[in-house]
Amino acid sequence: MKKIGLLFVLISAFVFGQQSVLEQKINAIIKDKNATVGISVLGFENGFKYNKNADKKLPMQSVFKFHIAAAVLDYIDKGKLSLNQKILLNNANLHENTWSPLRDKYPKENVEVPLSEILEYTVAKSDNNGCDILLKLLGGTQKVQKFMDAKGLKGFQIKFNEAEMHKDWNAQYQNYSTASSATDVLKKFYDGKLLSKKSTDYLMKVMLSTSTGKNKLIEQLPENTPVARKTGASGKNNAGLTGAENEIAIVTLPNGKHYAIAVFVSNSTETNVVNCKMISDISKSVWDYFNK
């Protein structure tokens, strides 16, 4: 029994020591940065947890498109919507002066496309028009809130769509998540506690194809690492303030195990390059921790 007790103490000391190294690395990355940085890491198979400012309610920006997509797929699971149903695109829902690869692909009005294409553009390319089309189909942001509340998700709030956030800089702060809430919802998603297996597999595939934010979580990871992710960014206001530079993801390790990571950079007066480099460096430090 004494040997077992000693072994437990030695293992605990080693694990704590490794976590301390990670803490030191992350502290060095965010030191002297004029920004609030919320971080949460959750190892799926080993239960590892790392949190820093993880309970602060920070603006999500386009990270909320994951939650919206999940709510849409829940409607599809319940037979209220279909991935194959046609959605009419026109001047009324393809707004100018917003990020919209969907609008760029379909510049002419009155084009019908399947709901699946809207969903994929919204998540993988972070299309703002696609986002608001999905919200309209659901019946508004309150439907997403109700879905997430029903799944027991804490520290999450959604009130405004993309068009409303574009009109009012402060609206983004009402669409918030804590970093720990983000890793929690990713774990629920991975475990099949949000959606059917078919919808879970579908959304995972879409997230793996995400093309935005290549200078953030995936920048320093080995090429072809499977990372199912969703990015978010506010840009800067006239005062030079970044409301949000974010990313959440499920990362698959070389040994086949997984971890969720959420990094939210908020209220930053640093440059966009510095904000993204913080996320990239934090991601690399976490990767190195899991691959020791």
N, C-alpha and C positions, 0 to 999 in steps of 0.2 A: 504493500500500500504506500510505503514511504517513497519507493521508486516511482510509482505512478504519480504521486503528488509532486515530486521533484520534476518529473517530465512535463507535467502540466504547467508548472511555474516557468520552466525554461521556454516552452512553446509560447506561453502568454507573453513572456518578456521579449521574445523574438518578434512576435506579431506587433506588439506595442512599439518596439523599436523601429520596425519598418513603417508603421503608420506615422511615427514621429518624423521620419525622413520625408515622407510625403507631405506632412504638414509644413515642414521647413521649406521644402521646394515651393509649395503653393504660396506660403507667406512671402517668400523672396520675389515671386512673380507679381504679386499685387501690392507689394510694399511701395509706399509713396505715390500710388496711383490715385488721382482725384476721381474716384468712382466707387459705387457700391457694387460689390461682386458677391453674388449668391451662388454657392456650389453645393451640389449633392451627388454622391456616387453610391451606387448600390450593387453589390455583387449578387447575381441571381442564385448561383449554386452554393456559394460559401457564406452568404449573409453579410459580407463585408459592408460597412457603412462609413462614409466620410461626409461630414457636413460642415460648411462654413457659411454663416449668414443664411442658412437654409430655410429659416422660418420667416424671413422678410418677404413681404408681399410686393413683388416687383412686376413691372409691366411685361406682358408676354410678347406684344406685337404678333408677328405671324406664327409664333409657336402655337397659338390658339387654333390654327388650322388643323393641327392633329386632332384636337378635341372635337372640332366641328366635323371633320371627316369621320371620326368614330361615331358621332351621333347620327350622321347620314347612313352609315353602314348598319347601325342598329335599326333604323327605319327599314332598310332593305331586308335585314334578317326577319323583321316582323311583317314583311310583305306590303309595307306602306309605300315603298319606292322600289325602283328596279334600276340596276346598272345600265340596262339597255334602253331605258325610256329616253325619248328625245327631248332635248332642251333647246328652245328657240333663242338664238343670239341676235341681238339687234342694238340699236343706239340707246335703248332704254337700260340695258344691263351691261353694255361694254363701254364703260366710262373712259373718257380721255384723262390724261394727266395723272395716271396711276400705273403701278407696275402690273402689266398684263400681257404676257406672251400669248395668251389665248386671243386677245384682241388683235395682236400683230399677225397671228395665223389666219384669223377670219376678219379681215378689215371691212368686208361687205356685210351689210345688215341682212337679217332674215335668213340665217343659216341654222339648220338643225344639227345638233351633235349629241351623241349619247351622254348620259349622266356620268358614265365612267370616265370620259375624257375631261369633263369639268372637274371631277374629283382628283384625277391624276395631275392636272395642271395646277390645281389649288395646293396640293401637298408637295409634289416633286419640284415644281417650278415656283411655288409660293404666289400664285396668281391672285391678285386682289379682287378682280371682277368675279373670278370663279368662286372665291370665298363668299362673296355677298349673294351670288346666285344660289349657293348651297344653303345659306342661312334663310333666304326667302323660301326655298323649298321646305325647310324644316318648320318655318313659322316664326323665326326670330331667334335671337341669342338665348332667350329664356328656355327654349327647348334643349339647348346644349347644356345649360346650367342644370336643368331638371334631370337630364340623363346622367351627368357626372355626380350630382347629389345622390341619385339612386344607387350609384356604384360605390358610394362611401368615400368619395374623393374629398379631401379637406384642402383648405388653402388655395382654392381656385374660384375665380369669379369672372364672368363674361357678361358685359352689358351692351357694348357697342360693336357695330360692324366696321368694315374697312372704310367705307365712305364717311361714316361719322367720325372716325379717328382722323381722317384727312382734313376735316373741317375744324377740329378742335384738338390741339396738341395735348391738352390735359385729359382727354377722354381715354387715352391709352392706359392711364394709371388706374382706371376702373376695370380694365381687363387684366387682372393680375394672377400670378401664381407664385407660390413659394418654390424654391428649387427642390425641396423634399417632396412636394406635391407632384412635381414633374416626374421624378424618378419613381414615385409610387404609382402613378397612372401608367407609366411604361411597363412596370412589373405586372400590374393587373392585366394590361394588354397582352404581354408576352405569355402570361399564364392562362389566357383564354377566359378571363373573368369580365371582359368588356363586351366581346363579340363572339359570334359563332366561329368555328375553326376556319370555315371558308372565308369569312370576312377578315378574320385575323391574318390569315395567310396572304390575302389580297392586299391589305393595307401595309403589311410588312414589306411586300414586294415593291409597292409604290414608294415607300420610305427609303428603301435601298437604292432606288433610282434617283433620289434627290440630287439636283444639279446646282443648287444655290449654296453660297457660303463655303466654298472650297478652301478658303483661307482661315477657317475656324477649327472645329473639332477634328476634321480628317486631315488637315494640312501636313502634320508630321507623323501620321500613322503609316505603317507599311502599305505600299500600293496593293490594291485589291482586297484590303481588309473589309469584311462586310460590316457596314455601319448603316443602320436604319435610323434616319434622323429627320428633324424638322428645325429649320432656322427661323430667326426673327430679327428684324432691325427697324429702328425708327428713323435713322438718319439724324441730322442735327437741326435744331431750331435756329432762329436768327441770333440767339445769344450764344451759340456754339455748344449747346448742351445736347448730348445723346441720351434720349430717354431709355433706349433699350438696344443692346447688341447681344443676342441670345442664340443658344442652340441646345437642343435636347437630343439624346440618341441612345440606341441599344447597340453596343459594340460586341462583336463576336471575336473571341480570342483564338489564337492558333490551336489551343487545346480543345476547342469546341465549346468552352464555357462562355458566359456572357456577363456584362455589367451595363447598368444604365448610368448615364451621366447627364447632368443639367448644369449649364453655366449661364448665369444671367448677369450681364454688366449693365448697370443702370445709373442714371444721373451722372454721366461721365463728361468731364471737360477735356479728356484726352482725345487724341486724334482717332479717326476710324481705324487706322493702321494699328495703333497701340491697343485699342479695344479688342480687335480681332486677334492680335498676337497674344494677348493675355489668355483668351479662350484656347488658342492653339497650344500654348505652352502648358496650360493646366491639363489639357487633354493628353499631351505627351507624358507629363509626369504621372498621370493616372495609369496610362498604358504601361509605362516602365514599372510601376508598382505591381501590376498584375502579371507581368512577364519576367519577374525575377527568378 
